[in-house]
Structures are given as structure tokens and as C-alpha cells.
Amino acid sequence: MALDATLNLTPAMKQYVEIKKKYPDCILFYRMGDFYEMFFEDALTAAPILEITLTSRNKSKEGAVPLCGFPYHAAATYITKLVEKGFKVAICEQVEDPKNAKGIVKRDVIRVITPGLVVDEENLKAGENNYLACISSDRDALGLAFLDLSTGEFQIGDFSSRDALLAAVSGLDFKELLISRTFPDPVLTKMLEAQMPAGCFNAIDETCFEPSGANRVLDRELDADVLEKSAIKEHPAAKVAAGVILRYVNSTQMVRASHISEIKEYSPENYLILDETARRNLEIFSTLHDNVRAGSLFPLINETLTPMGSRRLRWWMGYPLVVPEKIRARLAAVAEIKDSHAVRSNLRKTLSRIYDLERLAGRVALRVAMPRDLIALKSSLGVLPQLQSMLTDFTAPSLVKIRKEMTDMSALVDLL
């Protein structure tokens, strides 16, 4: 049933229709008291996926409005189901106190959740990244940028050819890919779609890919020191892709991603790039015959105690180093910890008390943190001085660097 096909709508339904027009490609969760409700085509689409009852308003009248809904506190479960199917979900909340409302309560969309923009703990796999990516094109190169909004990890790179780009992204498992509606290489588009069958492919208006616009977006969305420390100006195609991602994040989250503290340069020449066939045959993350995690290499050696450690180990195994100096530096740190049995045991006990600091900081920055997140943040930050003290006697450069980068958070802990 089309939105404009039903006459004599109530004030609340008229408000719903006006808000829905702004988000035509989303399932709109419309807050009504203690429930989120969906109407019209959204209800018809969502009800069977969410396995909830489809009913209607004004059942006895001609032109009844299809309706389904659920209690607001159960939203995380239903968001997960829709996002896993590739849908976008727009969260529409009451933005004024009903007691102060004159007429219909004001409502507005406060956040849009897409496969690449998931930040809630319940909807993420703790030990895996959730990448939103963008690919752009200019006369000289293909630009790539990818962001895990939940952690703030942001990487960019330029590639000279289609094959080089495809090889570089083969193991990255993007959840959502942004690309221009007028992207000049339809063959690459089809190959990318085939490479990410479970991901969401999102065509963006070509005006978002203008280089001048990218400069403005980067200056607005990122701190000046982040841009100064990065090499983004040396990668014009990737700079455009980065700008598109940041514009997309701001337009859907209604806030700056202020937890992005670094833009890393993704340089495949620093890694041994394994294509999908090699990853499958080596059974790094899943078994060859059953395609399940149990029995593959990663869960066998993953003894990490934090989600952050699990994600780092996953990256290291998916992208082995090839630069000898970097390999030796990593091995020196591993050897020193391995040989310090008592300290290693205490480090493991201490690390087991730390929650996912990256994602906690992300939710705080995006203004979606819950009270339990702040409690977990306080608990984790309170452990850091003890952790820093344990690293004092280590001399491996990598471990010294980690210790020196730990800052005093006592004031924040007291505040929390």
C-alpha cells in the first residue's frame, strides 16, 4: 500500500508519512510510547523477517493501514535481523517530552543503522571488524577507504589497476560498500559484488565524489592533527573515498566520528596478500570441507583475552608481514613476554579484566553509550596503571612504545 494511497490519516500517521519520505530506502522504526512500530510497506516487509504479527490500524474501515511493532527495549534483536538481511534501519524517536507537547509529539530520526554502521555490542561479533568501505576513481588510480565505525579504525590506499585493488580487498570482508552511481568500471563493480555476497552494495550520488567536497568534509569531520599526521594528501583518489565515508557517517549518525584518531595507510606491499583460494586451502579462518570455524587455524591459536586482541590477531594472520625489520620487531616483543613467565601470567590476569575499550570509546563518541558501557569503561581504565607498571622492565621497542603511549586516565575514572 503506497504511503499516499490512504486518506484521512491521523496526525501521528501524517507525521510518520512525512518522516518516511526523508528515508525511503530504510525500514523506519517509529517510536510510539513504549513500542517501535512500522506501517505500510515497511510493515509488510519487516513482519515476516522479524517473525512478528502483522496487523492493521482501523481494521474495520476501508484502507486499513498495515502495522507491526515490538517493545522498544527489544530493538537490538530486531535491528540485527534486518541488518543481516541487508536492510537499513532508521530509528525515529520522540524528541520532546509528551507533557510539553502542543498537539502531536515531535519525532525525528536520530540514527540510521546499516550493515556497515553497526556499533551496538549486541549486534557485533566481538573479535571481528565491521568495515564500511568506499571505492572511488580518478584518471590515475582507484581509491579505497575503509572504516570500522565501532572502533574508529580508518585506512586508505590508492591502487593503479583493477587487479591490484581486487587482490588488496580480497580478505577484508566489507559489510557495506559505497560506490558512485556513475562508477566508470562496471566490470570491477560486478567483481566486487561477487566478492562480497553477504555485504551491502550501496550506490551513492556522484556529486558526493567531487574532490573539492572531500577536502571540506575531511576538514569538518576530522581533527586537524589527525589530518596532519596522515598521508591522505598523497592519495587523491583515496581522499575522495574517505570523504564519502565521513559524509555518509555524519548524515546517518547525526554526529562527528570524533573517536577516529588516526588514518592509516593500507599498503599491500607490506603484507603477504593471500587470495580467497589460498585462505580457504590454508584453513586460516574456516575449514575447507565444512566452512566452519571450529578446526581452523585461528581458533586453535587464539588465546587472546580481549576482543581488541582477537581483532589484532585476526589481522596479523590474514595479512602476514613481509618486511624483515617489522617481523623482527614483532618477534622480539613476543619472545620477551614468552620468556617472562611470571609477568606474562600477571599480564593475562590483568588483561582479562579489560572490556572492549575501542568499541566503548566509539559508542561514547557517537553518543549511543548506555550506563553499562560507562561502568565497563571505568572498570577498564582503572586497570591501565597496573598494566603499564607490568611493562616497565620490558626493553623490546614495541613494548616500550605501548607503555609510553598509555596516558593517565585517573581524572576520567574519578569522573565516571
Helices and strands as residue ranges (DSSP letters): G 3-5, H 11-22, E 26-32, E 35-39, H 40-50, E 55-57, E 65-71, G 72-74, H 75-84, E 88-94, G 98-100, E 107-113, G 121-123, E 131-137, E 142-148, E 153-159, H 162-169, E 174-180, H 186-195, E 200-204, G 206-209, H 211-221, H 224-229, G 232-234, H 236-253, E 263-265, G 268-270, H 276-282, H 297-301, H 307-318, H 324-339, H 341-351, H 357-365, H 371-390, H 397-405, H 410-415
